[in-house]
Amino acid sequence: MDFVFDGMRAWRSVRRAAIGVTFGLAFGATASLSALAASPRANAKAPGKPPIMSTPKAFCDEMAQRLPNVSNGLCARAQLGLTNAKSVLGQPLFQRDVVSPNAHLRVLVIGGIHGDELSSTALVLNWIGAAQETPSNIHWRFVPLVNPDGMLLAKPTRTNARGVDLNRNFPTPSWDKEAPAYWSQRTKNDPRRYPGPKPLSEPESRWLHDEMDQWKPNLIVSVHAPYGVLDFDGPTVAPQRLGRLYLDQVGIFPGSLGNYGGVHKKVPVVTIELQSALRTPQEAEIRQMWLDLLRWTAERLGAN
């Protein structure tokens, strides 16, 4: 299968290749799933494991020590609640719903699907406060940390506790053929991008998949770092910018949330790539990104 992209400037092509976001070669012979399952995993377990964050307070205590520009008070004001999801190591996932009285759109905002992108979780926690302060006809659902096992390691990892890149584990069409081939041929078996032995092999990605099926969001916003761009997949007109991040649609990957949600489920997926995994934007920039997102949802999705 060929994936063709139009009119990219040379410097953009170089940058995209450097961050592994071009998807322009035909797949050759595919790696077998048995060989893939036997391949080395990314994160050999560190000695011991962190305590289970069984309550929102425990979560906030931990996040205040780890995340940039997140205080215990800011996290506590988010008023997080437990979901029915748990990670591989038994860490619960937390969420907060902010519901406007006349809400007619559902928007799911997630952070920390890659555990080493700490700023993404920090941004989502900051945006919970913004959602409470800014009127909108939206039912927001915020999940600040999808991959707690990766983030809670002494040295956080992109992958989860089984070494799976959760953002390559969604059931895009022909996953069995395309995901192993992309991993072996395009990433050279990069353990940080291991897609797993099969789609939805991980409890974290299964929960997000089920949330999409059951809650049926009209928009998904997935926060990442550190490439400093705005990406989009879906059937509507993309936002051109959020704050200082400008649209740079960089292609699709087998098994990614943007591919699964935006391309195949026709649910718009806005992917935010912050400029740093370890630093959040300034408060004014966080606010401007939020206002730009609200403006776009009003113009393109009818959130007004």
N, C-alpha and C positions, 0 to 999 in steps of 0.2 A: 504494500500500500504506500502511495506517495502522499506526503503532506506538503502542500505548496504554499508558500507565503509570497505576497506581492510586495513590490517596491520597497525593499529595505535598503537603507544607506549602508555603506561599507562599515562605518564605525559602529552602527547599531548591530550589524551582524557579528562583528568581533566581540562586542560586549555580551551579546546574547549567547554566543558560543562559550564564552568564558564562564557564564553562570549556568550553563546547561539548559537553556530555554529554547533553543531552536529544535525543530522537529521535522527535518527536511529530507531524511534519507529513507529509501525503501528498505523494509525489513528483509533480511536474508533468512537463513535457516534459524528457527526459533529454538531457544533453550528449553529443554524439557522441564516440567514442573518438579519432577523428582530431583533433577540436578540442582534446580533453583532452591528447593527446600533444604538441600544438603550444603548449600553455600555458607560461608562464614557470616556470622551476624555482626552487627555494628558494635553494640555496647556490651562488652564483657561486664558482668555485674560487679559493681564496686562492693568492697567489703561492707557487710551489713546493709540495712535499708532504712530509709527515714520512717518515723512513726506515721501511722495512718492519720490523715487529717479528717477526722470523723465529724467535725462540726464547722460551721462557718467561722467561728472564732479561731479554731486551730488553723484553718486555711489562712485567715488574715494574719495571724501571728507569723506564719511561715513566709507568706508573700511579702510582708513588710521587711523581712530580713533579706530577701532575695531580689526583689524587683526594683528597678530604677523609678524614682519619683512616686513611690507608693508608700504612704504611711499606713499604720494600723487603723487610724481614724478614717482615712479615705476608703479603705477596704470595708470597714465596719459599716459605713454609711451606705455601701452598696446593698446591704441587706440580702446577702446571698442565701439561697436555699439549696437543699440537696436535690439532685435528680435521682432517677432509678439506675444510673449508670455507675460502673466501677471500672477502673483500669486493670491491666494484667495483674498488678501487684495489690489490687484491692483498694486503691485510692478512689474515693468518690469524686464524681464531677459535680460542680456547683453551677447554679444558674440564677439569674434574676430576670423576672418579667416586669416590664414597665408598660402599663396599658393605658392608653388615652381613652376617655369616655366614649368617643365616637370612632374608635379604631376600626378601620376596614382594610388595613394591610397588615400582614405578619412579616416581620423582618428578624432573621436569625443572625446574630453577630457572634463570631467565635474568634478566640485567640489561642495561642500556644498549641496548635496542632503539631508544630515542631518544638520540641522541648528546649532547644537552645536559643529560641527567639523570645527572650524575656520581655522585650519592649512591647511585643504584641499583646501579652496578657496585661501589662500595665496600661496600655491604651484602652483596652476594653473596660477595665475597671474605672478609668477616668470618664469614659463615655456613658457609663451607667448614671453618674451624676448629671451629665449633660442632658440625658433623656428625661430625667425627672424635672429639670428646670425649663425645658424647651417644649412648648405645645406642638403636637403633631397628631395626626389621625392614624397612629401606628401602634400596633402591639409589638413591642420590642422584646426579644428574648436574647439575653446575653449569657454566653458561656465563656468565661475568661480563660480557662485552661483545659484544653481537651487532652493533653498529653502530660499528666502530672508525673508519671514515672520517669520520663526523660528530663523534665525540668528540675526534679528534686534530687538528682544525682549531684555529688560534690562538683563534678564537671558536667554540666547539662549536655544532653545529646539531642540531636535532631529526631532520632528514632525512639520508639517506645521500648518497654522492658524486654521485648523479644527481638529487638533490632529491626523493626519494620517501620518504614517511612509511611505514616498513616495517610499522607497526602498522595500516595500511589496505590492505595488499597481499596479504592472504590470500584464497583463493578461496571466499568465502561465496556461497551460492546467489544468482543474479541480480546478481552483482557488476557485470557490464557495464552494467546498467541503474541499479543503486542507488548504486554508488560514485561514478561521475561526477556523478550528480544531487545527491547529498549534498554533494560537494565544491563544486559550482558554486552550489547554491541555499542550503545551510545555512551553509557557511563562506565564501561569496563569493570562491571561488577562492583561499583562503588558501594561499600556497605552502608553509607549514609542514605542511599536512595534505594535500598532493597524493598521491593514492593510487597513482599510476603509470599507465602506458598500458594495462596489463592485469594481471590477478592473477598473482602470482609472477613478475613481470618482473625482480626483483632477486635476485642470488645469495644474499644474506643471508636473505631470506624463503624462498627455495627450499630452502635447507639446513634451516631450522627446520621447514618443512612435511615434508621427507623424513625428518627425525629423528622426527617424530611418527608417520609411517607405518611406519618401520622399527623404531624402538626401542619404540614403543607405550607411552608413559608412562601411568600411572594417574592422574597429577595433574601439572598445570603451574602453577608459581608464577612470575608475571611481575612484576618490580619496576620501578616508575615513580616519578615525583615531578612536581609538588610540591603536590598537592591535599589531602593529609592524610586520606585515607579508605581503606577496604577495600572492594573490589568483588569480585563473584563471578559466574561463569556456569557452569552445569553441572547435572547431574541429581540431585545429593545436597543435603543441608542445608548451607547456607553457614556458614562460621565467623562468629561474631558479633563477634569482635574479635581483633586481634593486637597485643599491647602496648596502646598508646594509640590505635591506629587502630580505629575502629568500622565495622561493615558499613553501607554506604550504596550499595545497588545502583542505579546511575545510568543504566542503559540500555545499548543496543548500537549499534554502528556497522557499516556495511558494510565488510568487509575486515579487521576487527580480529581479533586472536588470540582474544579472549574469545568473540566471535561465532562464529568458525570452529571453535575447539576445544570450547568449552563448550556452545554451542547446537546446532551441527550435527554435530560428531563425538562428542558426549556424553562428552568428557573434561573433568573439572572443571578450571576455570581460576581460580585465586586471583590477583587483581590488587592488588598493594600500591602505594598512592600515598603515598610518604613526604612529610613536610611541607615539605621543602626539597630543591631540586635540587643545592645546593652544600654542604649540611651533613648529615652522617650523624647518626642518633640517638646518644645516650649509650650507653656500653657495656652498662649495665644494661638499657636499653630494647631494644637489639639482642638481648640474651639472652632477655628476656621475650617478644619477638615470636617467637623461635625456639621456645621452650617451648610457647607457645600454638599454634603451627603443628603441633608434634609431638602435642600433646594432641588437636587436632582430627582429624589423620590417624588416630590410634588409635581415636577414637570413631566416626568416620564412614566411614573407608576400610579399617578393619581392620588398621592397622599396629601390632599388638601381639602 
